[in-house]
Amino acid sequence: MSVNVEKRTDPPGESDYATAAWDLKERIRVEEGVLRQRRGFFTDAYRRSTTHLLVESDALVAFASVRRDGYILFLAVDPDCRGCGHAERLVADVAAEHRSVTCHARTTNERALGFYEHLGFEVVRRIDNYYEDGGDAYYLKLGDESLRERLSGFVGR
């Protein structure tokens, strides 16, 4: 991770970075066809969650919005900044704060599924027609405590 990356947080009720997060999410949607949420849904969910942010030179490079039960609503990393450990760092932050970490991922999103599997997430179940556009999802849960400890190592980086 670059030494210039600063961690920030938007707690529930705050939305300092909501527009930047939406813009990043939309860039990924256009380029990769994932993260297809409507703006109203995204904004409402963002404001109700805690959002962990990674900022470099005042530009948002990654974020994870998380409900208070440890469910990851959104996880996005700027495509130009992938491979730097940003997503791992964000998930590690979530794991350090929650007993259970869960999320959904499209069954067709091989990049996300590979990432979550790499971290030790396990498929709990498949949900047909989960997404508004009829897409199917896997419900994923972070595995055993030993992995949680390993992820916690990213927090110190």
Secondary structure as GFF3:
##gff-version 3
##sequence-region A 1 157
A	DSSP	beta_strand	5	10	.	.	.	ID=ss1
A	DSSP	alpha_helix	18	32	.	.	.	ID=ss2
A	DSSP	alpha_helix	39	48	.	.	.	ID=ss3
A	DSSP	beta_strand	50	56	.	.	.	ID=ss4
A	DSSP	beta_strand	59	66	.	.	.	ID=ss5
A	DSSP	beta_strand	71	77	.	.	.	ID=ss6
A	DSSP	three_ten_helix	79	81	.	.	.	ID=ss7
A	DSSP	alpha_helix	86	97	.	.	.	ID=ss8
A	DSSP	beta_strand	102	106	.	.	.	ID=ss9
A	DSSP	alpha_helix	110	119	.	.	.	ID=ss10
A	DSSP	beta_strand	121	127	.	.	.	ID=ss11
A	DSSP	beta_strand	137	142	.	.	.	ID=ss12
A	DSSP	alpha_helix	145	155	.	.	.	ID=ss13
###
